[in-house]
């Protein structure tokens, strides 16, 4: 029935329990058997992964090309201060000319290989120069090895065999005047006790900040000689590892690191603070780790973190940062989750990068794989540090680190307590910003990056779990998360893992009106989903969710129905899916009958049915649109598929699919057009539906009756149904007490009463008395239903000659009394809430417009044919 323009859009009062609300009354009145309606369904079930891993067990990724979930990790994987740097360029050897080193030699210009050139990675190692024949004629000085024709390794061996005493004699104390040297070279430093002077300086002395790998220094065979300086010069220069000169003054208070950046030396106060507060804790941590006293390591680590945080020495502010990191790295071999997570927190707080960032993210990932360790993530600020890593890490240069960092967050989102904390800490916004950054990178490139795709799998899986949290939908909308996910669909359509995660996110959020409307208004959403259906047609877990999403969109908005229908080849995609999964389901069922099926086949069969349920729902919802409905009703292929489903499926074993299919046929049968395929197949439809009516399933009977209400507009259908006693079934349904069931039965009976030969059964089976009871029970709360009852009685009494003979004496009296009462305004609205004026106006309008006209005419007819005299029958011939 047409919705009235004065119909309220909200409930007006809340009555006690078990009493219909106005919204329910209005909704029930609206559920006419003639009007198409949207279909509800449940969200696709997703089993929880029993184990935590980067990718699901059903992943489509090649094991050789995807990052591993299990790996070995120890202190060796971290770049400590003693780690040997890796250079991106190979040095070109200088022409070697053996001879004594004189006080002066010509300046040689250093040759630097371009780091970006291909030659830097493919050029061979420099040849080892010949041994200097005059080597034995030179005295070893502190820096003579820098100018020796030998390699670094040979120089080291020579120094080791010589007396260190001779070497130390040439080095004066820091308080003495600087030594005058003939040869210009590196600035002399006071030898450190216990350290081999031929070995590279530790990173903290070379200006290294976080233990990252530094470029190689040139071996002595390729050293670049500097021109001589005057003996009185206090400035000395040498060429750094990058080939550029670095200068230092004997009177300077600082020195330069290997990266060419000036490092400010510690003040006495800073050195004293390190010695008194930090060094003892590092020592205690080391000793406890060797004794494998995990609780003590945790205690001392927390104390160290608290001191560094209080003194603002985290990040890159601490001048002994590399010393602390070196100590932490050595303790990482202690295999205890509490210890490892505390150490990871320290490492992350020092803002490490490069290989160390990747390794520490792997460390956190490794701990997070065991859900027993989840409580450890609620202690301290490890979650803040992980989210800060997500915000500040470049997804291109540090993709592997982000894969494991976001992967760990994904695991954490499986814990409800941690989810609440993550949402409070703006995790959704951080992930959305990373998603936007990755999309921007992919836009700038010709094709999507596979490493970024690995990150997105972790990111979308985390978002999927966060989508259930309170305020998550608002955060997703504000951070443009839904819009960004639509772009990912277009970019990575062939990535089954990623598409599954995104479809799971949308299937959750589209259950809510705000997110569903946001997706409806997204211009590219329809195209993206249809493209995804075509690309992933054979992947049931993706298809079922995409169809569920489209069903949610089309259930709540009429514009969405039209826009989806108008999307290029949208109906072709939906019909192809229906055909593919119906054929697949039939094959699986045939194997079941032959007892050759397996559990895997049975599972696939369930998947097929679920896809069909969601796909049929999409088309049923689309058919509600007045422009789309007639076109779908005229589609012979689609109607044939619907009938095939009903003929192949049993309502007992496939209830939801059967009911959805019948509801779709009901929507399409509403459009009585000349080209309607429903009309062409109406007798076949009736035969199939009669089987469902005879089944012991009330919902199947109701849904089938809806279709009968539309198809009984045809005389041939009415005759067929009467022959199968469907009219008697409708009379019986009047006693159900269910407003919707009674409403449907009344709709069908109105059409049956058109035919004179079908009217007598109404009185014979007690239908008149039942209709009077319906008026008493429902009229004052549903005037539309009351008007339908009056319409049945009006059609029934078209050829009335006497009221009593037509309706029955007692039935006539009861009907007359009820009509008089209901047509009285005061009696009709005596139970209505007087305080709600809007509700009062609505009921007055439906009473006056729907009920009163037909009830008044019926009452007048009854009064016109009422008489105390009974008509005399004509005498029979003797």
Secondary structure as UniProt FT lines:
FT   TURN            5..6
FT   TURN            17..18
FT   HELIX           22..30
FT   TURN            33..34
FT   TURN            57..58
FT   TURN            63..65
FT   HELIX           75..77
FT   TURN            81..82
FT   TURN            115..116
FT   HELIX           119..122
FT   TURN            133..134
FT   HELIX           135..137
FT   TURN            142..143
FT   HELIX           144..146
FT   HELIX           152..161
FT   HELIX           164..169
FT   TURN            174..175
FT   TURN            193..194
FT   TURN            197..198
FT   TURN            203..207
FT   HELIX           220..222
FT   TURN            231..232
FT   STRAND          235..239
FT   TURN            241..242
FT   STRAND          245..249
FT   TURN            250..251
FT   STRAND          254..256
FT   TURN            258..259
FT   STRAND          262..264
FT   HELIX           268..273
FT   HELIX           274..278
FT   HELIX           279..290
FT   TURN            291..292
FT   HELIX           294..310
FT   TURN            311..312
FT   TURN            314..317
FT   TURN            319..320
FT   HELIX           321..331
FT   TURN            332..333
FT   HELIX           337..349
FT   TURN            350..351
FT   HELIX           354..368
FT   HELIX           371..378
FT   TURN            380..381
FT   HELIX           382..392
FT   TURN            395..398
FT   HELIX           399..412
FT   TURN            413..414
FT   HELIX           416..424
FT   TURN            425..426
FT   HELIX           427..444
FT   HELIX           450..466
FT   TURN            467..468
FT   TURN            470..471
FT   HELIX           472..478
FT   TURN            479..480
FT   HELIX           481..491
FT   TURN            493..494
FT   HELIX           496..509
FT   TURN            510..511
FT   HELIX           513..520
FT   TURN            523..524
FT   HELIX           525..535
FT   TURN            536..538
FT   HELIX           540..556
FT   HELIX           558..566
FT   TURN            568..569
FT   HELIX           570..593
FT   TURN            594..595
FT   HELIX           599..622
FT   TURN            623..624
FT   HELIX           626..633
FT   HELIX           636..648
FT   TURN            651..653
FT   HELIX           655..669
FT   TURN            674..675
FT   HELIX           677..680
FT   HELIX           682..694
FT   HELIX           698..711
FT   TURN            712..713
FT   HELIX           715..723
FT   TURN            724..725
FT   HELIX           726..733
FT   TURN            734..735
FT   HELIX           739..752
FT   TURN            753..754
FT   HELIX           756..758
FT   HELIX           760..764
FT   TURN            765..766
FT   HELIX           767..778
FT   HELIX           779..781
FT   HELIX           783..796
FT   TURN            797..799
FT   HELIX           803..807
FT   HELIX           809..823
FT   HELIX           825..828
FT   TURN            829..831
FT   TURN            834..835
FT   HELIX           837..846
FT   HELIX           847..851
FT   HELIX           852..864
//
